[in-house]
Amino acid sequence: MNKKVSILFMLTGIAFNVCLLASNLLETKVIDLWGLTATGGLVVFPISYIINDCITEVWGYRKARLIIWSGFASNFAMIAFSQMVIALPAAPFWQGEESFDFVFGLAPRIAVASLAAFLVGSFLNAAVMSRMKVAMHGRAFSLRAIASTLAGEAADSCIFFPIAFAGLIPAGEIAVMIATQAALKSLYEVIALPVTVRAVRAIKRAEGEDVYDKGISYRIF
């Protein structure tokens, strides 16, 4: 296995982390999309799955695993630093503490739900993409991208919403939220497919890489 990383791989990984951090902050706003209730993170979070697909397709599962863990570490660090700053006393003249705490003060169960859902969904997305690439001999990238996103987003939503809202929201509403979020995020992938396909082709040409994960372990560590 080539342990070196290229500048393009590094930049792609940075973009992945930026999307994750931004989506966590945007989750604090609830939005209305044609009568469907969703969170603001919907605008950004699906992009992380698109980037996950690109990394797995070009560089393989093991490089995707590295990026996923870097994303987990970034999320964990942001939550930890946010809690540290929230715990510090505000200046007497500052009037923004309530708003600051609302945006950055994730409740512990929300933080746990977010981190757990991210890990399971991201690794499932990468594993499905990788296995299907080998099984289909590299063909039908669009189909593989959609299938892996459906699996990852469904797992993400099925983990996040029950952990985050069980006991606070009726089970029926949680089920609706799971289905809505998974469907909207997967639709996002479908709409973005033309861009994703061109991006993957361009990266493969620039990198001279097209990894097939034959005979590898799909362990997350």
C-alpha positions, 0 to 999 in steps of 0.5 A: 500500500502506498502510504504517501498522500498527494496534494489533491488527496490532502485538499479533498480530505480538507474539504470533507472535514470542512463539510462535516464541521459546517453541517454540525453548526448548520444543524441548529437551524430547522428549515422548511423545504416545500412543507418538509421539515429538515435541518440546515445541515442538509445543505452541506452534509450530503457533500461529505458523502459525495466526497467520500465516494470520490475518495473511495473510488479513486484512492480506495477504502483504506485512504477513505478510512483515514479521512473518515477518522480525521473527520471524527477527530475534527468533530470531536475536537470542535465539540470539546473546544466549544464546551470549554468556551461555553464554560468560561464566563462571558464578559459583562458587556457581551450580549451574545451568550445565549445565541452563542450557547444555542449554536455551539452548545450541543447537548451530550446526547446530540453530540453522541448521536452525531458522532456515532451516526457519522462513523457508522454511515461514513464507513458503511458508505465507503465499504459499499462503494468499495465492494461494489467496485470490485464486484462490478469491475469498476463499471456503473459508478453512478449506480454504486454512488447512489447505492452506497449513499442510500446505505450510508444515509439510511444508517446515519439517520436510523442512528442519529434520530433515535439517540438524539430524540427518543423520549422527546419526540413521538416514535412516529415523528422520528420515523418520518424524520428518518425517512425524510432526511435519508430520502432528501440526502440521497436525492441530493446525491442523484442531483449532484451526480453529473458533477461527481462523475466529472470530478472523479474522472478528472481526479483519476486523470490527475492522480493516475490512480484507480484503486481496486480493494481486492482482498483487503480488510474492511475493519474500521481501525 
